[in-house]
Amino acid sequence: MNKRLLRNTLISAAAACALGAACLFALRPAKPETANTPEGDEALLYIDEANMDSIDVKTPDSAYTVINVGEGYAVRGFEGIKYNRNLELFVKGVTRLTPQRLISGAAQNLTEYGLDNPSAEIRINLSNSSAKTILLGSETPAGDGFYALVENSVCTVSQSVGRCAEGINAFRDMVLGAIDIPTVTSLEIERGGERIVYIRGRNDDDALFDIKAEPWVMEYPYHEYVKGEDLSKALAPFTEIKAASFTNTPAADAAAYGVGETVIRITSDGRDYTISTGDAAGDGTVYAVYGGCDTVVTLSDEIYAFAAGFVPFDYIYKFVQLYSADRVARLEYDIDGKSCVCEKDGGGYSVNGKPVGEAVFKDIYRAVMGICFTDEYDGRPVGEESGHIRVTLTDGQIAETRFYDCDERRYIVTRPDGSRYLILKKNVYDALSETDNAQN
């Protein structure tokens, strides 16, 4: 083959290769002109958190500043409240802003993406006094993010970035507090400015009656031991005090929601908890202010129902008298013609002077000690005395309960501590009938 022929052959082959490449390029699908998805860590912003001074967020309804508080982040002026993980995710999201999608050519048509009237303006202030700005627009149609303008590029960003448009409430921890019921040392409820009940922890000086070691004593409106199991169940909503929502109303303006009508104060494990409740907020919640919380919140109406429906009388022991049988040396009663004297002396027992076994003595003791008052005393005049129950303890102390006529159905009973209650006559008669049966 001569040189001319070889040269023509090579030129033809090169032309064929070029034509094939052109055809292949023409047939390859083109990338969309409007959007592309970043590959890898294609961050539009990458800011070392050590160089970040603060982040200013401005929305149509609010403005706040996020700062680094050493072991996390907080909103300036609200460093004392609890924050959820959303705040940390927001900071990481804007300082290492990797878009979900880049939208080509969109910077000339901001209205379409809600960027002409941003839902939030995010300004990242750097330690060298410079700043980076992010504008947040509308939520994406799929609801998985927001449109944003970053460094003259329109893109979509994650919900963790867009959440800032909701205000600082988006970053609050919904759990406001938690109370360990066995550690409660006081409970006070007020309604309409009036104290309804005050309960405190039992101490060594309490010697009302020989009741099992209940943890609480009611000081107001009665001075009685509290039925611990019943109160523990009632306090169950306070084991986790969780906000259903946060409003934008400052706590100082809470009266507009009726907040303050009912107030609950609980001391537990050395910490004070105060909850003021108000009007119904719908969906089973009520408006409230919790402790030092700066805004009005909504809480489960279980908490409101606890305070609004609390009846102190329902939580106290209602024994007319109650002492351990081991401490009783003599028990006597004389009520409306029914009388009995039970004595314990030198290991023996007697009823009305006749020796009896221990079982008979204890049956009579249980019947008399089981008498319970049934209603609150309503201040009505006290009638003539109908009788008494007198207990002499082994240490010589005497405790006497007196019965006075009230009406056809009830007595007024005055207990050893001076407190007064109403008791059904039938309850007394039934108990005394049991003592008769025990003697026969």
Contacts in CASP RR format, 6 or more apart in sequence:
PFRMAT RR
TARGET T0000
AUTHOR 0000-0000-0000
METHOD contacts of the structure
MODEL  1
MNKRLLRNTLISAAAACALGAACLFALRPAKPETANTPEGDEALLYIDEA
NMDSIDVKTPDSAYTVINVGEGYAVRGFEGIKYNRNLELFVKGVTRLTPQ
RLISGAAQNLTEYGLDNPSAEIRINLSNSSAKTILLGSETPAGDGFYALV
ENSVCTVSQSVGRCAEGINAFRDMVLGAIDIPTVTSLEIERGGERIVYIR
GRNDDDALFDIKAEPWVMEYPYHEYVKGEDLSKALAPFTEIKAASFTNTP
AADAAAYGVGETVIRITSDGRDYTISTGDAAGDGTVYAVYGGCDTVVTLS
DEIYAFAAGFVPFDYIYKFVQLYSADRVARLEYDIDGKSCVCEKDGGGYS
VNGKPVGEAVFKDIYRAVMGICFTDEYDGRPVGEESGHIRVTLTDGQIAE
TRFYDCDERRYIVTRPDGSRYLILKKNVYDALSETDNAQN
1 9 0 8 1.000
33 104 0 8 1.000
34 103 0 8 1.000
34 104 0 8 1.000
34 105 0 8 1.000
34 106 0 8 1.000
35 101 0 8 1.000
35 102 0 8 1.000
35 103 0 8 1.000
35 104 0 8 1.000
36 101 0 8 1.000
36 102 0 8 1.000
36 104 0 8 1.000
37 100 0 8 1.000
37 101 0 8 1.000
37 102 0 8 1.000
38 98 0 8 1.000
38 99 0 8 1.000
38 101 0 8 1.000
38 102 0 8 1.000
41 98 0 8 1.000
42 98 0 8 1.000
42 99 0 8 1.000
43 96 0 8 1.000
43 97 0 8 1.000
43 98 0 8 1.000
44 97 0 8 1.000
44 98 0 8 1.000
44 99 0 8 1.000
44 150 0 8 1.000
44 151 0 8 1.000
44 153 0 8 1.000
44 155 0 8 1.000
45 94 0 8 1.000
45 95 0 8 1.000
45 96 0 8 1.000
45 97 0 8 1.000
45 124 0 8 1.000
45 132 0 8 1.000
45 134 0 8 1.000
45 150 0 8 1.000
45 151 0 8 1.000
46 95 0 8 1.000
46 96 0 8 1.000
46 97 0 8 1.000
47 95 0 8 1.000
47 96 0 8 1.000
47 124 0 8 1.000
47 126 0 8 1.000
47 132 0 8 1.000
48 95 0 8 1.000
49 68 0 8 1.000
49 91 0 8 1.000
49 95 0 8 1.000
50 127 0 8 1.000
51 126 0 8 1.000
51 127 0 8 1.000
51 128 0 8 1.000
52 68 0 8 1.000
52 91 0 8 1.000
52 95 0 8 1.000
52 124 0 8 1.000
52 125 0 8 1.000
52 126 0 8 1.000
52 127 0 8 1.000
53 125 0 8 1.000
53 126 0 8 1.000
53 127 0 8 1.000
54 65 0 8 1.000
54 66 0 8 1.000
54 67 0 8 1.000
54 68 0 8 1.000
54 76 0 8 1.000
54 125 0 8 1.000
55 65 0 8 1.000
55 66 0 8 1.000
55 67 0 8 1.000
55 91 0 8 1.000
55 94 0 8 1.000
55 122 0 8 1.000
55 123 0 8 1.000
55 124 0 8 1.000
55 125 0 8 1.000
56 63 0 8 1.000
56 64 0 8 1.000
56 65 0 8 1.000
56 121 0 8 1.000
56 122 0 8 1.000
56 123 0 8 1.000
56 125 0 8 1.000
57 63 0 8 1.000
57 64 0 8 1.000
57 65 0 8 1.000
57 66 0 8 1.000
57 120 0 8 1.000
57 121 0 8 1.000
57 122 0 8 1.000
57 123 0 8 1.000
57 164 0 8 1.000
57 167 0 8 1.000
58 120 0 8 1.000
58 121 0 8 1.000
58 123 0 8 1.000
59 119 0 8 1.000
59 120 0 8 1.000
59 121 0 8 1.000
59 164 0 8 1.000
59 165 0 8 1.000
59 167 0 8 1.000
60 119 0 8 1.000
61 167 0 8 1.000
61 248 0 8 1.000
62 167 0 8 1.000
62 168 0 8 1.000
62 248 0 8 1.000
64 75 0 8 1.000
64 76 0 8 1.000
64 167 0 8 1.000
64 168 0 8 1.000
65 75 0 8 1.000
65 76 0 8 1.000
66 73 0 8 1.000
66 74 0 8 1.000
66 75 0 8 1.000
66 76 0 8 1.000
66 87 0 8 1.000
66 90 0 8 1.000
66 91 0 8 1.000
67 73 0 8 1.000
67 74 0 8 1.000
67 75 0 8 1.000
67 76 0 8 1.000
69 79 0 8 1.000
72 88 0 8 1.000
73 83 0 8 1.000
73 87 0 8 1.000
73 88 0 8 1.000
73 91 0 8 1.000
74 80 0 8 1.000
74 81 0 8 1.000
74 83 0 8 1.000
74 87 0 8 1.000
75 83 0 8 1.000
75 87 0 8 1.000
75 168 0 8 1.000
75 171 0 8 1.000
78 168 0 8 1.000
78 294 0 8 1.000
81 172 0 8 1.000
81 173 0 8 1.000
81 293 0 8 1.000
81 294 0 8 1.000
82 172 0 8 1.000
82 173 0 8 1.000
82 175 0 8 1.000
82 176 0 8 1.000
83 171 0 8 1.000
83 172 0 8 1.000
83 173 0 8 1.000
84 171 0 8 1.000
84 172 0 8 1.000
84 173 0 8 1.000
84 174 0 8 1.000
86 160 0 8 1.000
86 163 0 8 1.000
86 170 0 8 1.000
86 171 0 8 1.000
87 171 0 8 1.000
89 160 0 8 1.000
90 160 0 8 1.000
90 161 0 8 1.000
90 162 0 8 1.000
90 163 0 8 1.000
90 164 0 8 1.000
90 171 0 8 1.000
92 160 0 8 1.000
93 157 0 8 1.000
93 158 0 8 1.000
93 160 0 8 1.000
93 161 0 8 1.000
94 122 0 8 1.000
94 124 0 8 1.000
94 134 0 8 1.000
94 161 0 8 1.000
95 124 0 8 1.000
97 134 0 8 1.000
97 150 0 8 1.000
97 157 0 8 1.000
97 161 0 8 1.000
99 148 0 8 1.000
99 150 0 8 1.000
99 153 0 8 1.000
99 155 0 8 1.000
99 156 0 8 1.000
99 157 0 8 1.000
100 144 0 8 1.000
100 145 0 8 1.000
100 155 0 8 1.000
100 156 0 8 1.000
100 157 0 8 1.000
100 158 0 8 1.000
101 155 0 8 1.000
101 156 0 8 1.000
102 153 0 8 1.000
102 154 0 8 1.000
102 155 0 8 1.000
103 113 0 8 1.000
103 147 0 8 1.000
103 154 0 8 1.000
103 155 0 8 1.000
103 156 0 8 1.000
105 154 0 8 1.000
106 112 0 8 1.000
106 113 0 8 1.000
106 154 0 8 1.000
107 149 0 8 1.000
107 152 0 8 1.000
107 153 0 8 1.000
107 154 0 8 1.000
110 116 0 8 1.000
110 149 0 8 1.000
110 154 0 8 1.000
113 137 0 8 1.000
113 138 0 8 1.000
113 147 0 8 1.000
113 154 0 8 1.000
114 137 0 8 1.000
114 138 0 8 1.000
114 147 0 8 1.000
115 135 0 8 1.000
115 137 0 8 1.000
115 147 0 8 1.000
115 148 0 8 1.000
115 149 0 8 1.000
115 154 0 8 1.000
118 135 0 8 1.000
118 136 0 8 1.000
118 137 0 8 1.000
118 149 0 8 1.000
119 136 0 8 1.000
119 137 0 8 1.000
119 138 0 8 1.000
119 146 0 8 1.000
119 162 0 8 1.000
119 165 0 8 1.000
120 135 0 8 1.000
120 136 0 8 1.000
120 137 0 8 1.000
120 162 0 8 1.000
120 164 0 8 1.000
120 165 0 8 1.000
121 133 0 8 1.000
121 134 0 8 1.000
121 135 0 8 1.000
121 136 0 8 1.000
122 133 0 8 1.000
122 134 0 8 1.000
122 135 0 8 1.000
122 136 0 8 1.000
122 161 0 8 1.000
122 164 0 8 1.000
123 131 0 8 1.000
123 132 0 8 1.000
123 133 0 8 1.000
123 134 0 8 1.000
124 131 0 8 1.000
124 132 0 8 1.000
124 133 0 8 1.000
124 134 0 8 1.000
125 131 0 8 1.000
126 132 0 8 1.000
132 151 0 8 1.000
134 148 0 8 1.000
134 149 0 8 1.000
134 150 0 8 1.000
134 157 0 8 1.000
134 161 0 8 1.000
135 148 0 8 1.000
135 149 0 8 1.000
135 150 0 8 1.000
136 146 0 8 1.000
136 147 0 8 1.000
136 148 0 8 1.000
136 157 0 8 1.000
136 161 0 8 1.000
136 162 0 8 1.000
136 164 0 8 1.000
136 165 0 8 1.000
137 146 0 8 1.000
137 147 0 8 1.000
137 148 0 8 1.000
137 149 0 8 1.000
138 146 0 8 1.000
138 147 0 8 1.000
139 145 0 8 1.000
139 146 0 8 1.000
139 147 0 8 1.000
140 146 0 8 1.000
140 147 0 8 1.000
140 156 0 8 1.000
143 159 0 8 1.000
144 158 0 8 1.000
144 159 0 8 1.000
145 156 0 8 1.000
145 157 0 8 1.000
145 158 0 8 1.000
145 159 0 8 1.000
145 162 0 8 1.000
146 156 0 8 1.000
146 157 0 8 1.000
146 159 0 8 1.000
146 161 0 8 1.000
146 162 0 8 1.000
146 165 0 8 1.000
147 154 0 8 1.000
147 155 0 8 1.000
147 156 0 8 1.000
148 154 0 8 1.000
148 155 0 8 1.000
148 156 0 8 1.000
148 157 0 8 1.000
148 161 0 8 1.000
150 157 0 8 1.000
163 170 0 8 1.000
163 171 0 8 1.000
164 170 0 8 1.000
169 245 0 8 1.000
169 246 0 8 1.000
169 248 0 8 1.000
169 295 0 8 1.000
172 243 0 8 1.000
172 246 0 8 1.000
174 242 0 8 1.000
174 243 0 8 1.000
174 244 0 8 1.000
175 240 0 8 1.000
175 241 0 8 1.000
175 242 0 8 1.000
175 243 0 8 1.000
176 241 0 8 1.000
176 242 0 8 1.000
176 243 0 8 1.000
176 290 0 8 1.000
176 291 0 8 1.000
176 293 0 8 1.000
176 297 0 8 1.000
177 240 0 8 1.000
177 241 0 8 1.000
177 273 0 8 1.000
177 290 0 8 1.000
178 239 0 8 1.000
178 240 0 8 1.000
178 241 0 8 1.000
179 235 0 8 1.000
179 238 0 8 1.000
179 239 0 8 1.000
179 241 0 8 1.000
179 266 0 8 1.000
179 268 0 8 1.000
179 273 0 8 1.000
180 239 0 8 1.000
180 268 0 8 1.000
180 269 0 8 1.000
181 232 0 8 1.000
181 235 0 8 1.000
181 236 0 8 1.000
181 238 0 8 1.000
181 239 0 8 1.000
181 268 0 8 1.000
182 215 0 8 1.000
182 232 0 8 1.000
183 268 0 8 1.000
183 269 0 8 1.000
183 270 0 8 1.000
184 201 0 8 1.000
184 216 0 8 1.000
184 235 0 8 1.000
184 266 0 8 1.000
184 267 0 8 1.000
184 268 0 8 1.000
185 200 0 8 1.000
185 201 0 8 1.000
185 267 0 8 1.000
185 268 0 8 1.000
185 270 0 8 1.000
186 198 0 8 1.000
186 199 0 8 1.000
186 200 0 8 1.000
186 201 0 8 1.000
186 265 0 8 1.000
186 266 0 8 1.000
186 267 0 8 1.000
187 197 0 8 1.000
187 198 0 8 1.000
187 199 0 8 1.000
187 216 0 8 1.000
187 231 0 8 1.000
187 235 0 8 1.000
187 264 0 8 1.000
187 265 0 8 1.000
187 266 0 8 1.000
187 267 0 8 1.000
188 195 0 8 1.000
188 197 0 8 1.000
188 198 0 8 1.000
188 199 0 8 1.000
188 263 0 8 1.000
188 264 0 8 1.000
188 265 0 8 1.000
188 266 0 8 1.000
189 195 0 8 1.000
189 196 0 8 1.000
189 197 0 8 1.000
189 262 0 8 1.000
189 263 0 8 1.000
189 264 0 8 1.000
189 265 0 8 1.000
189 307 0 8 1.000
189 310 0 8 1.000
190 196 0 8 1.000
190 262 0 8 1.000
190 263 0 8 1.000
190 265 0 8 1.000
191 261 0 8 1.000
191 262 0 8 1.000
191 307 0 8 1.000
191 308 0 8 1.000
192 260 0 8 1.000
192 261 0 8 1.000
192 262 0 8 1.000
193 263 0 8 1.000
195 220 0 8 1.000
196 221 0 8 1.000
196 307 0 8 1.000
196 310 0 8 1.000
196 312 0 8 1.000
197 218 0 8 1.000
197 220 0 8 1.000
197 221 0 8 1.000
197 310 0 8 1.000
197 312 0 8 1.000
198 218 0 8 1.000
198 219 0 8 1.000
198 220 0 8 1.000
199 216 0 8 1.000
199 217 0 8 1.000
199 218 0 8 1.000
199 219 0 8 1.000
199 226 0 8 1.000
199 231 0 8 1.000
199 315 0 8 1.000
200 216 0 8 1.000
200 217 0 8 1.000
200 219 0 8 1.000
201 215 0 8 1.000
201 216 0 8 1.000
201 217 0 8 1.000
202 213 0 8 1.000
202 214 0 8 1.000
202 215 0 8 1.000
202 216 0 8 1.000
202 217 0 8 1.000
202 225 0 8 1.000
206 217 0 8 1.000
206 225 0 8 1.000
208 217 0 8 1.000
208 223 0 8 1.000
208 224 0 8 1.000
208 225 0 8 1.000
208 417 0 8 1.000
209 225 0 8 1.000
209 317 0 8 1.000
209 319 0 8 1.000
209 321 0 8 1.000
209 322 0 8 1.000
209 323 0 8 1.000
210 322 0 8 1.000
210 323 0 8 1.000
210 324 0 8 1.000
210 327 0 8 1.000
211 225 0 8 1.000
211 317 0 8 1.000
211 319 0 8 1.000
211 322 0 8 1.000
214 225 0 8 1.000
214 226 0 8 1.000
214 227 0 8 1.000
214 228 0 8 1.000
214 317 0 8 1.000
215 226 0 8 1.000
215 228 0 8 1.000
216 225 0 8 1.000
216 226 0 8 1.000
216 228 0 8 1.000
216 231 0 8 1.000
217 223 0 8 1.000
217 224 0 8 1.000
217 225 0 8 1.000
217 226 0 8 1.000
218 224 0 8 1.000
218 225 0 8 1.000
218 226 0 8 1.000
218 312 0 8 1.000
218 315 0 8 1.000
218 316 0 8 1.000
220 312 0 8 1.000
221 312 0 8 1.000
222 312 0 8 1.000
222 313 0 8 1.000
222 316 0 8 1.000
222 419 0 8 1.000
223 417 0 8 1.000
223 419 0 8 1.000
224 316 0 8 1.000
224 317 0 8 1.000
224 419 0 8 1.000
225 316 0 8 1.000
225 317 0 8 1.000
226 315 0 8 1.000
226 316 0 8 1.000
226 317 0 8 1.000
227 315 0 8 1.000
227 316 0 8 1.000
227 317 0 8 1.000
228 315 0 8 1.000
230 314 0 8 1.000
230 315 0 8 1.000
231 315 0 8 1.000
234 306 0 8 1.000
234 310 0 8 1.000
234 315 0 8 1.000
235 266 0 8 1.000
235 306 0 8 1.000
237 300 0 8 1.000
237 302 0 8 1.000
237 303 0 8 1.000
237 306 0 8 1.000
238 266 0 8 1.000
238 273 0 8 1.000
238 303 0 8 1.000
241 273 0 8 1.000
241 275 0 8 1.000
241 290 0 8 1.000
241 299 0 8 1.000
241 303 0 8 1.000
242 299 0 8 1.000
242 300 0 8 1.000
243 290 0 8 1.000
243 297 0 8 1.000
243 298 0 8 1.000
243 299 0 8 1.000
244 281 0 8 1.000
244 283 0 8 1.000
244 285 0 8 1.000
244 297 0 8 1.000
244 298 0 8 1.000
244 299 0 8 1.000
244 300 0 8 1.000
245 281 0 8 1.000
245 285 0 8 1.000
245 297 0 8 1.000
245 298 0 8 1.000
246 295 0 8 1.000
246 296 0 8 1.000
246 297 0 8 1.000
247 287 0 8 1.000
247 295 0 8 1.000
247 296 0 8 1.000
247 297 0 8 1.000
247 298 0 8 1.000
248 295 0 8 1.000
249 256 0 8 1.000
249 257 0 8 1.000
249 295 0 8 1.000
249 296 0 8 1.000
250 294 0 8 1.000
250 295 0 8 1.000
250 296 0 8 1.000
251 289 0 8 1.000
251 292 0 8 1.000
251 293 0 8 1.000
251 294 0 8 1.000
251 295 0 8 1.000
251 296 0 8 1.000
253 296 0 8 1.000
254 260 0 8 1.000
254 276 0 8 1.000
254 287 0 8 1.000
254 289 0 8 1.000
254 296 0 8 1.000
257 278 0 8 1.000
257 279 0 8 1.000
257 281 0 8 1.000
257 287 0 8 1.000
257 296 0 8 1.000
258 278 0 8 1.000
258 279 0 8 1.000
258 287 0 8 1.000
259 276 0 8 1.000
259 277 0 8 1.000
259 278 0 8 1.000
259 279 0 8 1.000
259 287 0 8 1.000
259 288 0 8 1.000
259 289 0 8 1.000
259 296 0 8 1.000
260 276 0 8 1.000
260 277 0 8 1.000
260 278 0 8 1.000
260 289 0 8 1.000
261 277 0 8 1.000
261 278 0 8 1.000
262 276 0 8 1.000
262 277 0 8 1.000
262 278 0 8 1.000
262 304 0 8 1.000
262 307 0 8 1.000
262 308 0 8 1.000
263 274 0 8 1.000
263 275 0 8 1.000
263 276 0 8 1.000
263 277 0 8 1.000
263 307 0 8 1.000
264 273 0 8 1.000
264 274 0 8 1.000
264 275 0 8 1.000
264 276 0 8 1.000
264 277 0 8 1.000
264 303 0 8 1.000
264 306 0 8 1.000
264 307 0 8 1.000
265 272 0 8 1.000
265 273 0 8 1.000
265 274 0 8 1.000
266 272 0 8 1.000
266 273 0 8 1.000
266 274 0 8 1.000
267 273 0 8 1.000
273 290 0 8 1.000
273 291 0 8 1.000
274 290 0 8 1.000
274 291 0 8 1.000
274 292 0 8 1.000
275 288 0 8 1.000
275 289 0 8 1.000
275 290 0 8 1.000
275 291 0 8 1.000
275 299 0 8 1.000
275 303 0 8 1.000
276 288 0 8 1.000
276 289 0 8 1.000
277 286 0 8 1.000
277 287 0 8 1.000
277 288 0 8 1.000
277 299 0 8 1.000
277 303 0 8 1.000
277 304 0 8 1.000
277 307 0 8 1.000
277 308 0 8 1.000
278 286 0 8 1.000
278 287 0 8 1.000
278 288 0 8 1.000
278 304 0 8 1.000
279 286 0 8 1.000
279 287 0 8 1.000
280 286 0 8 1.000
280 287 0 8 1.000
280 301 0 8 1.000
281 287 0 8 1.000
281 298 0 8 1.000
284 300 0 8 1.000
284 301 0 8 1.000
285 298 0 8 1.000
285 299 0 8 1.000
285 300 0 8 1.000
285 301 0 8 1.000
286 298 0 8 1.000
286 299 0 8 1.000
286 300 0 8 1.000
286 301 0 8 1.000
286 303 0 8 1.000
286 304 0 8 1.000
287 296 0 8 1.000
287 297 0 8 1.000
287 298 0 8 1.000
288 296 0 8 1.000
288 297 0 8 1.000
288 298 0 8 1.000
288 299 0 8 1.000
288 303 0 8 1.000
288 304 0 8 1.000
289 296 0 8 1.000
289 297 0 8 1.000
290 297 0 8 1.000
290 299 0 8 1.000
313 376 0 8 1.000
318 372 0 8 1.000
318 373 0 8 1.000
318 374 0 8 1.000
318 421 0 8 1.000
319 369 0 8 1.000
319 370 0 8 1.000
319 371 0 8 1.000
319 372 0 8 1.000
320 370 0 8 1.000
320 371 0 8 1.000
320 372 0 8 1.000
320 373 0 8 1.000
320 389 0 8 1.000
320 401 0 8 1.000
320 413 0 8 1.000
320 415 0 8 1.000
320 423 0 8 1.000
321 368 0 8 1.000
321 369 0 8 1.000
321 371 0 8 1.000
321 389 0 8 1.000
321 391 0 8 1.000
321 399 0 8 1.000
321 401 0 8 1.000
321 415 0 8 1.000
321 416 0 8 1.000
322 369 0 8 1.000
322 370 0 8 1.000
323 369 0 8 1.000
323 391 0 8 1.000
323 393 0 8 1.000
323 399 0 8 1.000
325 362 0 8 1.000
325 365 0 8 1.000
326 394 0 8 1.000
327 393 0 8 1.000
327 394 0 8 1.000
327 395 0 8 1.000
328 344 0 8 1.000
328 365 0 8 1.000
328 391 0 8 1.000
328 392 0 8 1.000
328 393 0 8 1.000
328 394 0 8 1.000
329 343 0 8 1.000
329 344 0 8 1.000
329 345 0 8 1.000
329 392 0 8 1.000
329 393 0 8 1.000
329 394 0 8 1.000
329 396 0 8 1.000
330 341 0 8 1.000
330 342 0 8 1.000
330 343 0 8 1.000
330 344 0 8 1.000
330 390 0 8 1.000
330 391 0 8 1.000
330 392 0 8 1.000
331 341 0 8 1.000
331 342 0 8 1.000
331 343 0 8 1.000
331 364 0 8 1.000
331 365 0 8 1.000
331 368 0 8 1.000
331 389 0 8 1.000
331 390 0 8 1.000
331 391 0 8 1.000
331 392 0 8 1.000
332 339 0 8 1.000
332 340 0 8 1.000
332 341 0 8 1.000
332 342 0 8 1.000
332 389 0 8 1.000
332 390 0 8 1.000
333 339 0 8 1.000
333 340 0 8 1.000
333 368 0 8 1.000
333 387 0 8 1.000
333 388 0 8 1.000
333 389 0 8 1.000
333 390 0 8 1.000
333 432 0 8 1.000
334 387 0 8 1.000
334 388 0 8 1.000
335 386 0 8 1.000
335 387 0 8 1.000
335 388 0 8 1.000
335 389 0 8 1.000
335 403 0 8 1.000
335 428 0 8 1.000
335 432 0 8 1.000
336 386 0 8 1.000
336 387 0 8 1.000
338 432 0 8 1.000
338 436 0 8 1.000
340 351 0 8 1.000
340 352 0 8 1.000
340 364 0 8 1.000
340 432 0 8 1.000
340 435 0 8 1.000
340 439 0 8 1.000
341 351 0 8 1.000
341 352 0 8 1.000
341 353 0 8 1.000
342 349 0 8 1.000
342 350 0 8 1.000
342 351 0 8 1.000
342 361 0 8 1.000
342 364 0 8 1.000
342 365 0 8 1.000
343 349 0 8 1.000
343 350 0 8 1.000
343 353 0 8 1.000
344 361 0 8 1.000
348 355 0 8 1.000
348 357 0 8 1.000
348 358 0 8 1.000
349 355 0 8 1.000
349 356 0 8 1.000
349 357 0 8 1.000
349 358 0 8 1.000
349 360 0 8 1.000
349 361 0 8 1.000
350 356 0 8 1.000
351 360 0 8 1.000
351 361 0 8 1.000
351 364 0 8 1.000
351 439 0 8 1.000
352 439 0 8 1.000
356 439 0 8 1.000
360 438 0 8 1.000
360 439 0 8 1.000
363 434 0 8 1.000
363 435 0 8 1.000
363 438 0 8 1.000
364 434 0 8 1.000
364 435 0 8 1.000
364 438 0 8 1.000
364 439 0 8 1.000
367 431 0 8 1.000
367 432 0 8 1.000
367 434 0 8 1.000
367 435 0 8 1.000
367 438 0 8 1.000
368 389 0 8 1.000
368 431 0 8 1.000
368 432 0 8 1.000
368 435 0 8 1.000
370 431 0 8 1.000
371 389 0 8 1.000
371 423 0 8 1.000
371 427 0 8 1.000
371 428 0 8 1.000
371 431 0 8 1.000
372 423 0 8 1.000
372 427 0 8 1.000
373 413 0 8 1.000
373 421 0 8 1.000
373 422 0 8 1.000
373 423 0 8 1.000
374 410 0 8 1.000
374 421 0 8 1.000
374 422 0 8 1.000
374 423 0 8 1.000
374 424 0 8 1.000
374 427 0 8 1.000
375 410 0 8 1.000
375 421 0 8 1.000
375 422 0 8 1.000
375 423 0 8 1.000
376 421 0 8 1.000
376 422 0 8 1.000
377 412 0 8 1.000
377 420 0 8 1.000
377 421 0 8 1.000
377 422 0 8 1.000
378 422 0 8 1.000
379 420 0 8 1.000
380 406 0 8 1.000
380 412 0 8 1.000
382 404 0 8 1.000
382 406 0 8 1.000
382 412 0 8 1.000
382 414 0 8 1.000
383 404 0 8 1.000
383 405 0 8 1.000
383 406 0 8 1.000
383 412 0 8 1.000
384 404 0 8 1.000
384 405 0 8 1.000
385 402 0 8 1.000
385 403 0 8 1.000
385 404 0 8 1.000
385 405 0 8 1.000
386 403 0 8 1.000
386 404 0 8 1.000
386 405 0 8 1.000
386 411 0 8 1.000
387 402 0 8 1.000
387 403 0 8 1.000
388 400 0 8 1.000
388 401 0 8 1.000
388 402 0 8 1.000
388 403 0 8 1.000
389 400 0 8 1.000
389 401 0 8 1.000
389 403 0 8 1.000
390 398 0 8 1.000
390 399 0 8 1.000
390 400 0 8 1.000
390 401 0 8 1.000
391 398 0 8 1.000
391 399 0 8 1.000
391 400 0 8 1.000
392 398 0 8 1.000
393 399 0 8 1.000
399 416 0 8 1.000
400 416 0 8 1.000
401 413 0 8 1.000
401 414 0 8 1.000
401 415 0 8 1.000
401 416 0 8 1.000
402 413 0 8 1.000
402 414 0 8 1.000
403 411 0 8 1.000
403 412 0 8 1.000
403 413 0 8 1.000
403 423 0 8 1.000
403 428 0 8 1.000
404 411 0 8 1.000
404 412 0 8 1.000
404 413 0 8 1.000
404 414 0 8 1.000
405 411 0 8 1.000
405 412 0 8 1.000
406 412 0 8 1.000
406 422 0 8 1.000
408 425 0 8 1.000
409 424 0 8 1.000
409 425 0 8 1.000
409 426 0 8 1.000
410 422 0 8 1.000
410 423 0 8 1.000
410 424 0 8 1.000
410 425 0 8 1.000
411 422 0 8 1.000
411 423 0 8 1.000
411 425 0 8 1.000
411 428 0 8 1.000
412 420 0 8 1.000
412 421 0 8 1.000
412 422 0 8 1.000
413 420 0 8 1.000
413 421 0 8 1.000
413 422 0 8 1.000
413 423 0 8 1.000
414 420 0 8 1.000
415 421 0 8 1.000
END
